[in-house]
Amino acid sequence: MPGEFEPHDGCYLIWPERSDNWRNGAKPAQRVFAQVAAAIARFEPVTMLVSAAQYAHARDVLPPIVRVVECTTNDSWVRDCGPTFVVDAGGNRRGVDWEFNAWGGLVDGAYFPWDADDAVACKVCELEGADRYRTDGFVLEGGSIHVDGQGTLITTEECLLSPGRNPQLSRADIEQHLRDYLAVETIIWLRRGIYLDETNGHVDNIVNYVRPGEVVLAWTDDTDDPQYEISAECLQILQSARDARGRQLTVHKLHVPAPVLITEEESRGVDAVAGTLPRRPGDRMAASYVNYYTANGAVVMPTFDDPHDAGAVDLLARLYPDRAIVPISAREILLGGGNIHCITQQVPSACS
Ligand code: KQY
């Protein structure tokens, strides 16, 4: 599996629609998804997957450069239900089609059913003309792993060892699946992801690879914030790890915004239904600048109208001197439970 910072042939997103997760009939979220798609499309080809009901509208509001393809889904998190592409030494690209169960199935998943989402990876592979490895009996989401493209994978115990995913598998079994499908050698296990992350602590909200040997870590200096202990523990694990090439990692602290709480108005805009995660006023969302997408020549990052926005933009600009930094106000994506990285899925270049 190439690192996300390696060249891409394209990127996929899914148009948001379900009103029990996205407020006001998903209209505010659609506007931000359209901004994200347009921003990435300046740097690499973008495909937006859209339901039949929303096709004409999405086609109308998205720039012509974005390819719009009709596709049935349950929601809009292509990082998690889409394929993870791998590339072999001969330049052949294939998709890993992980079994998807909405972040925990009937144990603690976000919604039911999830069958249409589970079929997305197959459909994307069809569109890309890529052969596919289906992992029936092994549940995983793309947001729960990050790789350096040189044999190292970072993940969290909170997610991969959660009871709603693969309770029949031991940690050693899970490691073997990761080695088999992704050709990684070294797995760095963080204990937990961002505080209150509803994916059981996906790594993509707390750590991201800038380049091999170098990561950003979501951080806070506020020792009273429950995030502090989690981030400090991650720092200790990352600093004592060695990657597949024997390197010690350089860790850059990327300060989180002040706690982002759901407002009364935002909560009222969601069509609450039993079986879908609630959006209660006052609940804290798992806000993190680490949840950015690395495109060809750009980093498309979330901002939160917070005093830490400027520092986050500055740090990423220093870490990515050859890429444009594109900040997008992403509260509406966060209100759905994730952020820009979670709504994107790269197609790595076959000949990288
Ligand atoms: O963050 C993500 N990868 C997805 C979160 C989805 C939550 C469902 N509401």
Residues whose N, C-alpha, C, O or C-beta is under 5 A from the ligand:
A	BS01	KQY	N21 W77 D80 A110 G143 T199 G336 G337 G338 N339 C342
